[in-house]
Amino acid sequence: MRYAVFVTGTPASGKSAVAEFLANALPAFVLLQKDVLKEALFEVLHESAGEAVLSRQLSDAAIRLLWTLAPKCPRVILEANFRTLETMERERFQALDAKKLEVHCSCPFEVARRRFGVRATERHPAHTLRDLSREIYEESEAPFGLSPLIQLDTTSPVDLPEIVNWVRRQWPEFR
């Protein structure tokens, strides 16, 4: 049996920190992060640096890679700002032959926008956006909601060990 933990949510909602904590606490799981894949793709295609269209294409390609690699991993944590309301994304989620859990990170738009702006100047050049639009925020604001789900309000600090405990309670075989 395969196992997949999806860490979903809007940009700048704290997904990466949650996913990295889970990966460290659950060493049998491989961590696949959209931004890590996007940055690697950019390194190969860097001649088009700074183009917003390329950035969006790389994001789409990185998410496609997540979906391609996930079925090959017996235990995986997938972290991305999945477009959870899009039919194709939902179908991919449902088609993945694995026991699935979802950890959904959220915060109000203005909080995410402020965080996004702060980190924009420090990010890898693959990330060309400097401001978070309401449209991009709304694409990943809702969880998939197609598996056991825990929702985290990341406006204030999250009890990360409790998230690990929640995963372990869902899958006693990983205690």
HELIX and SHEET records of a PDB file:
HELIX    1   1 LYS A   15  ALA A   25  1                                  11    
HELIX    2   2 LYS A   34  VAL A   44  1                                  11    
HELIX    3   3 HIS A   46  SER A   48  5                                   3    
HELIX    4   4 ALA A   52  LEU A   69  1                                  18    
HELIX    5   5 ALA A   70  LYS A   72  5                                   3    
HELIX    6   6 THR A   87  ALA A   95  1                                   9    
HELIX    7   7 PHE A  109  ALA A  120  1                                  12    
HELIX    8   8 ARG A  134  GLU A  139  1                                   6    
HELIX    9   9 LEU A  160  GLN A  170  1                                  11    
HELIX   10  10 PRO A  172  PHE A  174  5                                   3    
SHEET    1   A 5 VAL A  30  GLN A  33  0                                        
SHEET    2   A 5 ARG A  75  GLU A  79  1                                        
SHEET    3   A 5 TYR A   3  GLY A   9  1                                        
SHEET    4   A 5 LYS A  99  SER A 106  1                                        
SHEET    5   A 5 LEU A 149  ASP A 153  1                                        
END                                                                             
